[in-house]
């Protein structure tokens, strides 16, 4: 059994917000997607990772045995017709949003690995200084398709990007 958090800090709100937005998407008939920062502590098919990011469909139709825990998000999904086991530390989720309208929430990118755990980079490119991650609208393919990593579109000229607030 773990020790309770100190009175001043409490536990992270990230897993609770992820579960709440997942429920909101599901209740409204939307497809929940998560954007994940990928390093050695994340278990995803590396062939779909681009710029240390992957976007995953975490809808019930695209996953099996989905567990949205306080420490990890775990599920099985098909990539290219092959079932894969996916394990994502909750602190590596950088956004959760509805595919259909883009509404959701972004989170800070993890700055360093948890104490005592220094994940190895995925490849030489991952060891280079990283650029800040960005979200991209994905096609998503057919319903139930967990392959969400695509080339990001060119950013629009002018204007400042923003997230929509969910009330």
C-alpha positions in Angstrom: 0.0 0.0 0.0 1.4 3.4 -0.9 1.8 6.2 1.5 -0.7 9.1 1.3 0.5 12.3 -0.4 1.5 15.2 1.8 -1.2 17.5 2.8 0.0 20.4 0.6 0.5 18.6 -2.7 -2.2 15.9 -3.1 -2.2 13.5 -6.1 -2.0 14.6 -9.7 -5.3 15.7 -11.3 -4.2 14.5 -14.7 -5.6 10.9 -14.4 -8.9 12.2 -13.1 -9.2 14.8 -15.9 -8.3 12.1 -18.5 -11.0 9.8 -17.2 -13.5 12.7 -17.1 -12.8 13.7 -20.7 -12.9 10.1 -21.9 -16.3 9.7 -20.3 -17.5 13.0 -21.8 -16.4 11.9 -25.3 -18.0 8.5 -24.9 -21.3 9.9 -23.5 -21.6 12.4 -26.4 -20.8 9.8 -29.1 -17.3 11.3 -29.8 -14.1 9.3 -30.3 -11.5 10.0 -27.6 -7.9 10.4 -28.8 -4.8 10.8 -26.6 -1.6 12.4 -27.7 1.4 10.8 -26.0 5.0 11.9 -25.5 7.1 8.8 -26.3 10.3 7.8 -24.5 11.7 4.5 -23.2 9.0 4.2 -20.5 6.1 4.1 -23.0 5.1 0.8 -24.6 3.7 1.6 -28.1 4.5 0.4 -31.6 7.6 2.5 -32.4 7.0 2.3 -36.1 4.0 4.7 -35.6 6.0 7.2 -33.5 6.9 10.5 -35.1 8.8 13.3 -33.4 8.6 11.4 -30.1 4.8 11.5 -30.3 2.0 9.1 -31.1 -1.8 9.8 -31.2 -3.9 6.9 -30.1 -7.7 6.2 -30.4 -8.7 5.2 -26.9 -12.4 4.7 -27.7 -14.1 1.4 -26.5 -14.5 0.3 -30.2 -10.8 0.6 -30.9 -9.5 -1.0 -27.7 -10.0 -4.0 -25.5 -9.3 -4.3 -21.8 -8.9 -0.5 -21.4 -7.8 0.6 -18.0 -7.5 4.3 -17.3 -5.5 4.1 -14.0 -3.9 6.7 -11.9 -0.4 5.7 -13.0 -0.8 4.0 -16.4 -3.3 3.8 -19.3 -3.3 0.2 -20.5 -5.1 -1.5 -23.3 -4.8 -3.7 -26.4 -5.3 -2.4 -29.9 -4.7 -3.5 -33.4 -2.0 -1.8 -35.5 -1.9 -3.0 -39.1 -4.1 -5.9 -38.1 -1.8 -7.1 -35.3 -3.0 -6.9 -31.7 -0.5 -5.0 -29.5 -0.3 -4.3 -25.8 -0.1 -0.6 -25.1 1.1 0.9 -21.8 1.3 4.7 -21.3 2.3 6.4 -18.1 -0.3 8.9 -17.3 2.3 11.7 -17.0 3.2 11.1 -20.7 -0.3 12.0 -22.0 0.1 15.5 -23.4 -3.6 15.9 -24.6 -6.9 14.1 -24.7 -9.6 15.4 -27.2 -12.6 14.4 -29.3 -11.6 13.5 -32.8 -14.8 14.9 -34.3 -14.5 18.5 -32.9 -11.1 18.8 -31.3 -12.5 19.8 -27.9 -10.4 18.5 -25.0 -7.4 19.4 -22.8 -3.7 19.6 -23.2 -1.2 18.9 -20.4 2.5 19.8 -19.9 5.1 17.6 -21.5 7.0 15.5 -19.0 10.3 17.3 -18.2 12.2 14.4 -16.7 11.8 10.8 -15.8 10.6 9.7 -12.3 13.3 9.4 -9.7 15.5 6.4 -10.2 14.2 5.8 -13.7 16.2 7.1 -16.7 14.5 5.8 -19.8 16.7 5.1 -22.8 16.0 7.1 -26.0 14.2 5.2 -28.7 16.9 6.0 -31.3 19.6 8.5 -32.1 17.1 11.1 -33.3 15.3 10.9 -29.9 18.6 11.7 -28.1 18.9 15.0 -30.0 17.5 18.1 -28.4 13.7 17.9 -28.9 11.4 20.4 -30.3 8.1 21.1 -28.4 5.4 18.6 -29.4 2.3 19.7 -31.3 -1.1 18.3 -31.9 -2.4 17.5 -35.3 -5.9 16.6 -36.6 -5.9 13.0 -37.8 -7.9 11.2 -40.3 -8.4 8.2 -38.0 -9.2 5.8 -40.9 -12.0 3.3 -40.3 -13.9 3.1 -37.0 -11.9 1.2 -34.5 -8.6 2.1 -36.0 -6.0 2.8 -33.3 -3.4 4.1 -35.8 -3.5 7.8 -35.3 0.0 9.0 -36.0 0.1 11.2 -39.2 2.2 14.0 -40.6 1.2 17.3 -39.0 -0.4 19.9 -41.4 1.3 23.2 -42.0 0.3 25.7 -39.3 -2.0 28.4 -40.5 -0.5 31.8 -41.1 -1.3 34.5 -38.6 -3.5 34.1 -35.5 -2.6 32.4 -32.3 -3.6 28.7 -31.7 -5.9 28.0 -28.8 -7.8 25.2 -27.1 -11.6 25.3 -26.7 -12.8 25.3 -23.1 -15.3 22.6 -22.2 -18.0 23.8 -19.8 
